[in-house]
Amino acid sequence: MPTKTPSPQESDKFQLGQALTVAMGHFIHDTYTAFIAPLLPLIIDKLSLSLAMAGTLVSLIQIPSILNPLIGHFADRANVRYFVIFAPAVSATLVVSMGFATNEFTLALILLLTGISVAAFHAPAPAVTARVSGKRTGAGMSLYMAGGELARTVGPLLAVWAASLWGLEGIYRTVVLGWASTIVLWLRFRKISYQPNHTKPQQGDLGKTLRQLLPLLIPLSVFILFRSFAIVCMTTYLPIFLKSEGASLEFAGISLSILEGAGVIGTLSSGPISDRIGRKPTLVFIIVASAPLMIAFLSVDGWLQIAILAALGFISLSTGPVLLALVQDYVPKDRRATGNGTYMAASFLIRSATIPLIGLAGDTFGLRPAFWGSALLSLFAIPAILVLPNLATRLAED
């Protein structure tokens, strides 16, 4: 009797080609969302925004993440490829339209709509990656997250280059890359189904899953909260900080790319390492090493500052694959998108709160003290790691 060929989500093998395809989509999609931070100084000047107002507007991109549990719940019961296929084109179109914003309301609307597109991509994409990663979830998440980190390396460079060449209003010309990505994803995914093992949802399934996630979600949210202050400083306010210290816009954009480029290497490393030594030890090491590096970055200048920035990016931006793998390990295979969507909602909402708080601290005390305080606050994430549930309590055994 012939053996049934496993579908993508059923195979225990690591399907490199499929994982790379999702990672490529992640790269193109997040390249455009990475435009926002390096262009923020130009937007502030154009619309005469304070740091607090700018932070509040940028945080709007995180608000639609409250839809992530519902998107993930739907994705667990439907073919998710259309979310992954079309989001790069939609997000690219919205982001480049920022150049045409003439007031705070228009910019807020653009960022809010971008947030919806971002949520539609990021809720199901890690679940698809987990399905094609077999037993090597950490390795799959490293590839997926490396796509995002590489985007945050290339994005600032592309944004600064386009704005320098065409002006803020002329960045719309770069949108063709997002449209081209959607075409490629359509050609790759149009005949591939990532249908889950069941098609009929049980009554109350979403509410039950959310309640069962609480033992993981509560300490994870505390970890994300204290971690977010440092991450927001380095990824959102770094160009503004360097520009306030006398650096050019080009140097500020390059510095952000150095940070994110080093983060790509760290992201590729952390997932496989956590597969071997465990998720918790990996997270503890990242936090313990990151805080001193951030303080060291603030204490030096010149080329030494660039070297420390690279080390900081390698260490501090490598938590993503570990956290995604932790969630995917904890949640049963038929509810992975729901679990990931819930985690992403918590992560994005917490980040949306910290962005304006850092801006307010920068307006009140200056960005340098805000960076120092954020580095110290990040150490409070360590107790949250220690109380994360073990895999012995995963939902599959509920």
N, C-alpha and C positions, 0 to 999 in steps of 0.2 A: 504494500500500500504506500503511495507516495507520501513523503513528509511535507507537511505544510510549511511554506516559506513564510517566515515571520515578517510582519509588517514593520515599518520603521519604529513604532512605539513599542513593539513587543520584543525586539531583538536585544540580546545581552551584549552584542558586539558594539564596539565604538565605530560609528559610521562617519569617518573623517570628512568625506565629501559633503554630506548633508550638514554636518556641524559647521564647516567652513562657509557654506552658503548662507546659513542664518547669521554667522558672524559678519559676513560681508554686508548683509542688509543692515545689521546693527551699526557697522562702521559708517555707511553712507548716511543713514538716518541721523545718527548723533553728530556727524560732521556739521550739520546745519544747526542743531541746537547748541553746538560749541561756538557758533558765531556770536552768541549773545554777550558773553563776558568781555571779549576783546573790543566789541563795538559799543559797549556800555559808556565809555568816556565820551564818544561822539554823540550818542543819544542824549546823555546828560547835558552836553553843551547845546545841542539843537533845541531841546525842549525845556532847558533851564530847570533841571530837576535837582533836588537835594539827594544826598546819599540814601537817606531813609526812604524817600519817595521812589527812587530808582530800585532799591531793594524790594520794596512792596510790590511794584509793578512786575519785576522779574519773578517774584514768588508766585504770581498768578499762574505761571506755567505748571506749577505743582498742584494747584487746586483740583483739577479734574482727576487727579489720582484717586479721589474718593470713589470713582467709578471702577477702579481696578478689580475689586472683588467680584462685582457683577460681570465685568468683561471676562475675567478668568473663569467664573462659573459657567458662562455661556460657551467659552472656548473649550471647556472640558467636555461639552456635549455637541459641539459643532466642528466643522472643518475650519481650522484656524488660519489656513494659509493666506486667506484674503486680507486679514489684519496685517500680516507680515509683508505681503506684497505691496499694498497701496500706501502704507504709512510713510515710507521715505519720500514719495512724490508730494504727498499732502503737506508733510512737515516742512519740506524744502520750500514749497510755494509760500507758506505762511511766514516762515522766518525771513526770507528775502524781502517780503513786503514791509518789514519794519522800516526800511529806508524811506517809505512813503508816508509814514505816520507823521501827522502834523500837530497832534496834541496827545495828552495823557490818555484820554478815553480811547482813541484809535489804537494806540500802542497796547493798552490793557486788553482790548478785544482781540487783537492779533495774538497776544501771548496766551490768552485763555483758550482760543481755538487751537493753538499749537499744543497746549497741554492736553487737550482731548486726543489729538493725533498721537502724541507721545504715549499716553496711557494705552491707546489701542494697540500700539506696537509692543510695549514693554511688558504687558501682562501675559500674553501668550507665548512670546518668543523664547523665554527661558524654559518653558514647559516643553516646547518643541525640541530645544537643545537637549533637555534631559532625556527625552524619548529616543534620541538618536545616539546618546552617549553610553547606553548600556549600563555597565557597572562602574564606569569611570566618570561619575557625575562631576567631580571636581575638575577633571581635565576638560570636559565639555564646557563647563562654566567659565574656565579660564580662556578658552578660545572665544566664547561669546563676549565676555567682558573685555578681552583684549581688543575686539572690534570697536567697542565703545571708547576704550582708552586711546586707541590709535586715532579715532575720530576727534577726540579732544586734543590730540597733538596736531593733526592736520587742520582741523577747523579754524583755530585762531590764526594760523599762517595764511590760510585761504581767505579768511575774512579781512585781515589786515591788508593783504595784497590787493584784494578786490576793491576795498574802500580807498586805498591809496591811489589806485589806477582810475577808478570810475566815480569815487565819492560814495557816500552812504546811500544815496538814491540809486546808484548804479550796480549795487550788489545783486540785483535781480538776475543779471546775466549768468550767475553761477547755478541757477535753478536747474539747468539741463542735466546736471549730474544726478540730482534726485529723481528726475523723470527717467533717466537712463537706468538707474538702479531698479526702479519698479518694473521696467520692461524686462530686465535680466531675471528678476525674481519671478515674474510671470512665466517666462520661458522655462525656468527651472522647476517651478512648483505647480504649474497648472495641471499636471497629470499625477501629482503625488498627493495622496490623502493622509492627513494626520488625524484621522477620526479616532476618538478614544474607543475603548473596548465596549462601552455601553452607549446607548443612544437615548435611553429614557431616564431622565433624572427622577430621583426619589423625592417625594414631598418633604419639604423642610430640610433638604440636603444642604443647602447653602448655610442656613442658620446653624445647623448641627456642626458643620465643618468649622465655622467661625468660632463657635464655643470651644471646640476641641483644640483650636489653634492658640487659645489664650495662654497656656503654660509656656509656649514658645514665644508668642508675640509680645507679652509684657516685658520680659527681660531684654528681648531683642529691641524693643522700642526704646528702652532706657539706654541701651548701648548706642543706638543710632542717634539719640538726642545729644549725648555728650560728645559723640564722635563728629556730629554734623558741624559743630562750631568751628573746629579746625579745618574740616574739609571745605566748608563754605568760604572761609577766609582765603584758602589757597587756590580754589578753583573759580570763585566768583569775583573776589575783591583783589586778587593779586595784581592784575593790570592797573587798577586804580591806585593801589598802594605804591607800586613802583613809580607810577607817573607822578604821584604826590611827593615822592622822594627825589624827583628830578629826572627820571628816566623818560625816554621818548616812547611814543605809542608803539613803534616798531620793536623796541627792546622789550617793552612790557609784553607784547604779543609773543615774541620769541621765548621769553622766560616761561610763559604759560605753556608753550609747546614743549619746552625742556622738561617741565614738571610732568606733563601728561605723557610725553614720550618715554620717560623713565617708568611711568606708571604702567605702560604697556608691557614692559619686561617683567615688572613685579606681578602684574595680573596673570601673565602666562605661567609664572612660577608658583604662585600661592595655591592655586587649585590642586595641582598634582601633589604639592607638599602636604596639603591638608588631607588628601586621600591616604597618605602614608602615616603621618604623625597625629592626625586628628584635627577637627575643626577648632576646638577650644584652644589648644596650645598655640596654634597658628595665629589666632586672633589676639591672644595675650601678648605674644611677641611683637606683633605689628603695633599695638598701642604703646607698649613699653619703649619701643625704639623710636616711634614717631614724634612724641612730645619733645624729647631733647633735640631732635633734628630741627624741629620747627623753631625752637628757642635759639639754636645755633644759627639758623638762617637770619634771624632778626638781629644777631649780635655781630655779624661780619658784613663786608661789602666786597665789591669787585668780583674777580673770578672765583674766589673762595665761596662767595654767596651762590654762584651758579652751580658749583660742584655740590654744595649741600642741598640745593634745590633739586638736583637730579637724584641724590640719595633719598631725599624726602619723598619725591614722587614714587620711586621704586618701592619704598616701604609703605607709605601711608595710603596710597591709592590701590593697594592690593587686597583690600578686605572684600570687595565685591563678589568674586567667585566663591569665596569661602562662605559668605552669608547666603548666597543663592543655593549653593550645594547643601548647606545646613537645612534650609527650608525644604528643598527637594527630597532630602533624605528623610525628613520627619513626616512628610505628607505622602499618603498612598498615591500610587501611579495614576489612578483615575481621578484624582483631585489636585493634581500638581499645578495646573493653571490657576485654580481657585486659591490655593495656598500662596503661590507666587504673587497673584494679584493683591491679596491681603497684605502681604509683606511690602510690596511696592507702594501700596496706598499709605501704609504707616510711614514708610521711608520718605516718600515725597511730601506728605503733609508736615512731618517734622522738619524737613529741610525748608519747606515754604515758610515755616515760622522762624527759623534761625536766620534766613537771609535778611529780612528787615531788621532783626535784632542786632546783627552785626553792623548794618548800615547805621542804625541809631547810635550804637556804641561809637562808631567811627565819627559821626557828627558831633557827639558829646565829648568824647575823650581823645579822639584821633585814632586812625587805623592801627598805628603801631601798638598802643596799649590794648586795643581790641584783639590783635593777633596774639599778644602775650597771654591775655586772659583765656583765649580759646585753646591755646596749647595746654595750659594747666587744667582746664575743664575736661579735656579729652581723657585724662587719667581716671576720671570717675567712671569711665566705661568698663574698667576692668572688673569690678564686682558683678556687673550685669552678665559678663561672660561666664563667670564662675557658677552662676545659678541657672544657666541655660539647661533645658532638659536633655537627658541622654537619649540616644536613639532607641534604647530599650522601651521608652514610653511613646514611641511614634504612633501616629493615628491609625496605622494599619492594624495595630494590635488592640484598638479600642473596640 
